Amino acid sequence: MTVSQTSLQTFTQIQPDIAGNQLIVYNAVVRNPGACNKEIAEYLRWPINSVTPRTLELRQKEYIRITGTKKLGKRTVHCMEAVV
């Protein structure tokens, strides 16, 4: 299977449960495994305060998970990846 085929399968599996901005953020996490909220915000060109609540919602629904931490400047941030 190609990446686009698996992405399409994943999209159709989760579409009923997440939509709108959650789906956009989920796809950004899929394309950027190990990214933190700031990196996802930069990737989407969104303000961080639009990304952080969506990643929290996706973590609560168990579509993404924290895989570890890394240093970003002076801060230690959580790295995330898609579960599905």
C-alpha positions as CSV (number, residue, x, y, z in Angstrom):
1,M,0.0,0.0,0.0
2,T,1.2,3.5,-0.7
3,V,1.2,6.3,1.9
4,S,-1.8,8.0,0.3
5,Q,-3.8,4.7,0.4
6,T,-3.1,4.2,4.1
7,S,-3.8,7.9,4.8
8,L,-7.1,7.5,3.0
9,Q,-8.0,4.4,5.0
10,T,-7.2,6.1,8.3
11,F,-9.2,9.2,7.3
12,T,-12.3,7.1,6.5
13,Q,-11.9,5.1,9.8
14,I,-11.7,8.2,12.1
15,Q,-13.8,10.7,10.1
16,P,-17.0,10.1,12.1
17,D,-15.3,10.7,15.4
18,I,-13.2,13.8,14.6
19,A,-13.7,16.5,12.1
20,G,-12.8,20.1,11.4
21,N,-9.8,21.5,13.1
22,Q,-9.2,18.2,15.0
23,L,-8.8,16.4,11.8
24,I,-6.4,19.0,10.4
25,V,-4.3,18.8,13.5
26,Y,-4.4,15.0,13.5
27,N,-3.1,14.9,9.9
28,A,-0.4,17.3,10.8
29,V,0.7,14.9,13.6
30,V,0.6,12.0,11.2
31,R,2.9,13.9,8.8
32,N,5.2,15.1,11.5
33,P,5.7,12.3,14.1
34,G,7.6,13.5,17.1
35,A,6.5,17.1,16.7
36,C,5.5,19.3,19.6
37,N,2.5,21.7,19.7
38,K,4.8,24.6,18.6
39,E,6.1,22.7,15.6
40,I,2.6,21.6,14.6
41,A,1.4,25.3,14.9
42,E,4.4,26.3,12.6
43,Y,3.6,23.5,10.2
44,L,0.0,24.6,9.9
45,R,0.8,28.3,10.2
46,W,-1.7,28.6,13.0
47,P,-1.4,30.3,16.4
48,I,-0.3,27.9,19.1
49,N,-3.5,28.6,21.1
50,S,-5.5,27.0,18.2
51,V,-3.3,23.9,18.2
52,T,-2.9,23.1,21.9
53,P,-6.6,22.5,22.7
54,R,-7.0,20.3,19.6
55,T,-4.0,18.1,20.6
56,L,-5.4,17.8,24.1
57,E,-8.8,16.6,22.7
58,L,-7.1,14.2,20.4
59,R,-5.0,12.8,23.3
60,Q,-8.2,12.4,25.3
61,K,-9.8,10.5,22.4
62,E,-6.6,8.4,22.2
63,Y,-5.8,9.3,18.5
64,I,-2.5,10.8,19.4
65,R,-0.1,10.1,22.3
66,I,2.9,11.6,23.9
67,T,6.0,9.7,23.0
68,G,8.6,11.6,25.0
69,T,10.1,15.0,25.6
70,K,12.7,17.2,23.9
71,K,14.3,20.6,24.5
72,L,13.0,23.4,22.4
73,G,15.0,26.5,23.3
74,K,14.9,26.7,27.1
75,R,11.7,24.7,27.4
76,T,11.1,21.0,27.6
77,V,8.2,20.0,25.4
78,H,6.2,16.9,24.7
79,C,6.6,15.0,21.4
80,M,3.5,13.4,19.9
81,E,2.6,10.8,17.4
82,A,-0.6,9.4,15.9
83,V,-1.9,6.1,17.4
84,V,-4.3,5.1,14.6
